[in-house]
Amino acid sequence: MKKLLFIILLNTCLFSSGNIYMSIDIQGAYDYHSDFLDIDTKNSFDRGSVILGYNKNVYQFEQFRLDLGCSFAISSSDKVLFVNHPDDHQVVEEYQTKTKFYSLYIMPNFQITDKINLWTNLGHASLRTNYSNYTLKSGLQYGIGFNFRTTEHTGVGLGYSVFNAEADMSAYEDGSFDFSSAVIHQKISRLSLDIFYFFKGKN
């Protein structure tokens, strides 16, 4: 069944307008905000993510285009944290956190010239971390950028994307954090280099 779905998806890509892309972090950062914990911090990742995505054109009028797209991380954003050992507060351990992204979105874009395209997107983001007891609720994803077609089938670009999520801490520690605002808001921002491959069809 999985093989059949893969063949259908591959044929859809190859014989219709659309593009597949790889997005590589140039710079990545994450923000935490919580009223009940009184935190508002911004940090950079030690290692950026690599995201694979696909855009499918569904509407075009002159230079305006509307695409539907999806993306997922094939390499996580990593950050090394230093935490106290639970049995000995004098011992500090190194702990590597990992964050992956998944998104579905619409992408309005405008073809400035035959080679230059400006785009923006808006959609649904899902974030996953390697904390087994820490669940993030899905949130809003949005971005803006441009791409430059280098050949008939290839192109490069720059993009800036933001992924939002939140964690409701009232669900943890037997409800000991059950306050009126027991929510931690997380925002991850990415400045990325994007590499495109355009399939057959009118792009």
Salt bridges, closest charged atoms under 4 A:
ASP25 OD1 - ARG190 NE 2.58
ASP31 OD2 - LYS187 NZ 3.98
ASP35 OD1 - HIS33 NE2 3.19
ASP40 OD2 - HIS33 ND1 3.76
ASP46 OD1 - LYS79 NZ 3.70
ASP67 OD1 - ARG65 NH2 3.66
ASP78 OD2 - ARG47 NH2 2.87
ASP78 OD2 - LYS98 NZ 3.27
GLU93 OE2 - HIS85 NE2 3.55
GLU152 OE2 - HIS153 NE2 3.87
GLU166 OE1 - HIS185 ND1 3.53
